[in-house]
Amino acid sequence: MSKSREWPNNARAARDSAAEDAVRAIRALHPLVTGQTFTAVEVLRRQAIALAAVQAIAVKLQGVGAPV
């Protein structure tokens, strides 16, 4: 197996930032799908946080060449 290439600095930063956004989305959604009870407002707030995080992931990865 060949050695993996180093990521260019800008792509590495985008990857790392996208990973942080992914964790933010997971933390917002996980309680919703594990059966915890929330008010409708809290559900909407968590969904909005997750959506914003996923949109940020797409923008960051597209900025370094990912075909989005």
N, C-alpha and C positions, 0 to 999 in steps of 0.2 A: 504494500500500500504506500502510495506516495505521501510525502509530508505535506500537510495543508499549508497553503500560502498565508502570509501575513495580510491582514486587511489594511487597506489604505487608512490613514488617520481619520479622514472625514467619514468614511464608511464605518469604521470602528466606533466612532462617537455616535453615529446614527443608530447603529445596532444596539449599543449599550443603552442609549436613551429610549429606543423602542422597547427594549426589554423592561425598563423601569415602567413604561406606560402599560405594558402587558400585565405586570404585577398589580398596578393600580386598578386595572379593569377586573382582574381576578378577585382582588380584595373587595371590590364593590359588589360583584355578582355572586360570589360564593355563598354568602349568607342567604341570598334569595333562593338559591336552588337546593339548599340543605334543609329547608323547612322552617327556618326562623320566621316569625311573624313580625311584620312591619306595617306601619300606616301606609296609606296610598301615597302620601307625600314622600315618605322615606323611600318607598319602592321607586318612585319616579326620580328622585334625587340620585339614587344608586345607579339606575339605568342611564341617566344623563352623564354621570361620571364615567361609566364604562364606555359609552358611545364616544365621548370626547377623547378618551384614551386610545380607543381603536382608530379613530380618525387621525389622531396625532401619529400613531404608528405608520399608517399608510402614507402620510405626507412625508415623514422622515425617511422611510425606505424608498419612496419614489424619488426623493431628492438625491439619492445616491445610486440611482439606476435600476431599482426594482421595477419590473413591469406590472404596474398596478392598474 
